[in-house]
Amino acid sequence: MEILSLNQISPDQVVFLQWGIIRITATLLYTWLIMAILILGSWLVTRNISSSLHTTRWQNLLEVVVSTIRDQIKEISHDDPGHYLSFIGTLFLFVGLSNLLLIVPGYVAPTSSLTTTAALAICVFFAVPLYGITRQGILHYVKEYFQPTFIFFPFHVMGEVTRTLALAVRLFGNMMSHDKVIAILLAVTPLFFPIVMHALGLLIGLVQAYIFAILAMVYIASATQAHEEKDGKGN
Amino acid sequence: MHIDWFVFFAQIVNFLILVFALKYLLYGRIVKAMDDREAKITSQFEEAQRIREKAQETADAFEEKNRSLQEMAQDMLNNASQEAENTKKELVERAREEVDQIQQRWYDTLGRERKTFLENLRKRSGTYVFDTVRRILFDLADQELEQSIVNMFVRLIRESDEETLDLLKQSPALQDAGIVIRSSFELNTSQKSMILMELKPYIPADAEISYETSTAMVAGIDMMVSGHKYSWSISDYIASLEERFSHLLKEEIPSVKDA
């Protein structure tokens, strides 16, 4: 049973409950499902976590995932990945799992909703100055917007806004279009071909999650490292 | 395509909740476990390295001790070989000395036996010759051997140098003890008279002449005055016989040295 008809472009349009402005949409429901899977899964695996050489397979899997994320963060930031792991890691896991679950029939990815991708992009939008100010101090961070001259301030702001918008729309566009392509293909060629497209969809989903997380890390790293490089030269 | 603002904020909140939940439940625990494991592996590796170094030190010490033991064993072996060689030489030397001593004793015994034999030979042959000659003289010339000996002795004095004989008078020994004439047989009165008569011109009138019979002499008579000896004995002939026997013995037993 498809809960999202072809003419409905976003899961936000599927509303299960509504009290005033409070609307429980498919987006929220599937988001909670993903959250539940991630939180419960983490709790189940890490409640009996072991630091010995013999670990469970699930712990092993999570260690591989976490250490891969840490390596990627370190590669980009050239910094201790511990500062960014929670934010970037959660972005990747949430978007990744949200996209991978597409293989389950009846599931609609929350990332195919512009509301979700916009919310995530806004999080990144605020996280960038937050990390920058935390690392460098507010004066140093704000001064960067007026480099090389104050004329560049509006361009810097515009750059921040547009890249956030691009971040949101890129993920939304990819996931939504994939959803629609699959639905159309099912109508045209109901056998075999949709399976290949699903497999491709899983790859695209993971690549999009990777791109989203990596871009977020690049933005944060650029905010924290621009000043550091300048300070390094000054020294 | 529109944004549901309630869902928008709800998603922000959801995401932040998820960040903090995963930070506590996932990243914190997993990273801590990995760090702990890394520290544990590092400490185990260091421990293994320490144990390996200790084992290497022990192995080196053992090797050193083994080498010193081998050297000591080699030294002991060399010393033992040297001592054995010395002992062997000593034993061989001692055995050789013992053999030499036994040989020397044997030579001595042999020499003594030969001497005794020759002594006995001389005595027996003297006696035998004496008896034989006496019998021959008696049978052929109707003369006694003893008389012949006395005659020979008297003739010896008679043919002596007169100056020498004159010295008898001044001889202090003659003054003290007189003249001693020894013979292997008992001289009878006529024989004593013959001798006395011959000596009378050369000795004082009161000179005392004593006569002794010596069993050591073999058929002979002698007189010793002032360092001069007047004597005749068949011992000389027997000595010649003894010499021939001795020579014969040496030819028969060449290894026997003249003891």
HADDOCK unambig.tbl for C-alpha pairs under 7 A between the chains (distance, minus, plus):
assign (segid A and resid 21 and name CA) (segid B and resid 6 and name CA) 6.98 0.50 0.50
assign (segid A and resid 22 and name CA) (segid B and resid 6 and name CA) 6.66 0.50 0.50
assign (segid A and resid 28 and name CA) (segid B and resid 7 and name CA) 6.83 0.50 0.50
assign (segid A and resid 35 and name CA) (segid B and resid 18 and name CA) 6.41 0.50 0.50
assign (segid A and resid 39 and name CA) (segid B and resid 21 and name CA) 6.70 0.50 0.50
assign (segid A and resid 39 and name CA) (segid B and resid 22 and name CA) 6.49 0.50 0.50
assign (segid A and resid 42 and name CA) (segid B and resid 25 and name CA) 5.83 0.50 0.50
assign (segid A and resid 42 and name CA) (segid B and resid 26 and name CA) 5.40 0.50 0.50
assign (segid A and resid 43 and name CA) (segid B and resid 25 and name CA) 5.74 0.50 0.50
assign (segid A and resid 46 and name CA) (segid B and resid 25 and name CA) 6.85 0.50 0.50
assign (segid A and resid 46 and name CA) (segid B and resid 26 and name CA) 6.84 0.50 0.50
assign (segid A and resid 46 and name CA) (segid B and resid 29 and name CA) 6.63 0.50 0.50
assign (segid A and resid 50 and name CA) (segid B and resid 33 and name CA) 6.43 0.50 0.50
assign (segid A and resid 51 and name CA) (segid B and resid 33 and name CA) 4.65 0.50 0.50
assign (segid A and resid 51 and name CA) (segid B and resid 34 and name CA) 6.51 0.50 0.50
assign (segid A and resid 51 and name CA) (segid B and resid 36 and name CA) 5.82 0.50 0.50
assign (segid A and resid 51 and name CA) (segid B and resid 37 and name CA) 4.94 0.50 0.50
assign (segid A and resid 52 and name CA) (segid B and resid 37 and name CA) 6.00 0.50 0.50
assign (segid A and resid 63 and name CA) (segid B and resid 30 and name CA) 6.22 0.50 0.50
assign (segid A and resid 86 and name CA) (segid B and resid 19 and name CA) 5.92 0.50 0.50
assign (segid A and resid 86 and name CA) (segid B and resid 23 and name CA) 5.41 0.50 0.50
assign (segid A and resid 86 and name CA) (segid B and resid 27 and name CA) 6.86 0.50 0.50
assign (segid A and resid 87 and name CA) (segid B and resid 19 and name CA) 6.10 0.50 0.50
assign (segid A and resid 90 and name CA) (segid B and resid 19 and name CA) 5.70 0.50 0.50
assign (segid A and resid 114 and name CA) (segid B and resid 3 and name CA) 6.58 0.50 0.50
assign (segid A and resid 115 and name CA) (segid B and resid 3 and name CA) 5.08 0.50 0.50
assign (segid A and resid 115 and name CA) (segid B and resid 4 and name CA) 6.26 0.50 0.50
assign (segid A and resid 115 and name CA) (segid B and resid 7 and name CA) 6.76 0.50 0.50
assign (segid A and resid 115 and name CA) (segid B and resid 8 and name CA) 5.17 0.50 0.50
assign (segid A and resid 116 and name CA) (segid B and resid 8 and name CA) 6.26 0.50 0.50
assign (segid A and resid 116 and name CA) (segid B and resid 11 and name CA) 6.06 0.50 0.50
assign (segid A and resid 119 and name CA) (segid B and resid 8 and name CA) 5.51 0.50 0.50
assign (segid A and resid 119 and name CA) (segid B and resid 9 and name CA) 7.00 0.50 0.50
assign (segid A and resid 119 and name CA) (segid B and resid 11 and name CA) 6.09 0.50 0.50
assign (segid A and resid 119 and name CA) (segid B and resid 12 and name CA) 5.39 0.50 0.50
assign (segid A and resid 120 and name CA) (segid B and resid 12 and name CA) 6.74 0.50 0.50
assign (segid A and resid 123 and name CA) (segid B and resid 12 and name CA) 6.95 0.50 0.50
